[in-house]
Amino acid sequence: MVAFLTTVLDAREGFRPAFNQPGHWLYLDGIPAIHVNYRGSGEPAPGFIDHIAFGVFDAEPLEARIKASGYRYERGDGIPNGVGQFFVYGPEGVKIELQYYR
């Protein structure tokens, strides 16, 4: 997958925080855009794509929009370098990660 994305999108592998699971962060034009994570054998998977991420937003208006939407959401643990996360679940079960500056 990493070779495919680097070849087709001209993505470049870059810094990835030390998460508990192995994976890769691919950068487009110097911006971390694609996260490829590996699951252990026997771990349940919701499908080929776990979630998509968008960012970076201002925290207060983002949280207000999420709360007003009525969709189920949770805060993530955050990413190093001052970025926080919300995970929002859409009506079809799709999960999106919305990042904000802390």
C-alpha positions in Angstrom: 0.0 0.0 0.0 2.8 2.5 0.9 4.7 1.7 -2.3 1.4 2.2 -4.3 0.6 5.5 -2.7 4.1 6.9 -3.0 4.3 5.9 -6.7 0.8 7.0 -7.7 0.4 10.1 -5.5 4.1 11.1 -5.2 3.6 10.9 -1.4 6.6 10.8 0.8 6.9 8.8 4.1 7.6 11.1 7.0 7.5 11.6 10.8 4.9 9.4 12.6 4.4 9.6 16.4 5.2 6.5 18.4 1.8 4.9 18.5 1.1 1.4 19.9 0.5 -0.1 16.5 2.9 -0.1 13.5 2.2 2.0 10.5 3.3 4.8 8.2 2.4 8.5 7.7 2.6 9.7 4.1 3.0 13.4 3.3 1.7 15.3 0.3 3.5 18.5 -0.3 5.0 18.3 3.1 1.7 17.8 4.9 0.8 14.5 6.7 -2.2 13.4 4.6 -2.4 9.6 4.7 -2.0 7.3 7.7 -1.6 3.6 7.0 -1.9 1.4 10.1 -1.6 -2.3 10.5 -3.9 -4.5 12.5 -2.8 -7.7 14.2 -4.2 -10.9 12.9 -7.4 -11.7 14.6 -8.2 -8.0 15.3 -11.7 -7.1 14.1 -11.7 -4.6 11.2 -14.6 -2.5 10.2 -13.5 -2.7 6.6 -10.5 -1.8 4.6 -10.6 1.8 5.6 -11.1 2.5 9.3 -11.6 6.3 9.0 -10.6 9.4 7.1 -9.2 12.6 8.7 -9.5 16.3 8.1 -7.8 19.2 9.8 -6.7 21.4 11.1 -9.6 23.5 12.5 -10.1 26.0 15.3 -11.2 24.0 18.4 -14.2 25.9 19.7 -16.2 26.4 16.5 -15.4 22.8 15.5 -16.7 21.4 18.8 -19.8 23.6 18.7 -20.6 22.3 15.1 -20.1 18.7 16.2 -22.3 19.0 19.3 -25.0 20.8 17.3 -25.0 18.0 14.7 -26.4 15.4 17.0 -24.0 12.8 15.7 -22.1 10.5 18.1 -18.6 11.7 18.7 -15.6 11.2 21.0 -12.4 13.0 21.7 -9.2 11.3 20.6 -6.0 11.2 22.6 -4.5 13.8 20.4 -1.4 13.9 18.3 2.0 15.3 19.3 2.8 18.9 18.2 -0.4 20.4 19.7 -3.1 18.8 17.6 -6.2 17.4 19.2 -8.8 15.1 17.7 -12.5 14.5 17.5 -13.9 11.3 16.0 -17.4 11.7 14.6 -19.6 8.8 13.4 -21.9 9.4 10.4 -25.3 7.8 9.7 -23.8 5.0 7.6 -21.2 4.2 10.3 -18.3 6.0 8.6 -15.9 7.5 11.1 -14.2 10.8 10.4 -11.3 12.3 12.4 -11.4 16.1 12.8 -8.2 17.7 14.0 -7.8 21.0 15.8 -5.0 23.0 17.3 -4.8 22.7 21.1 
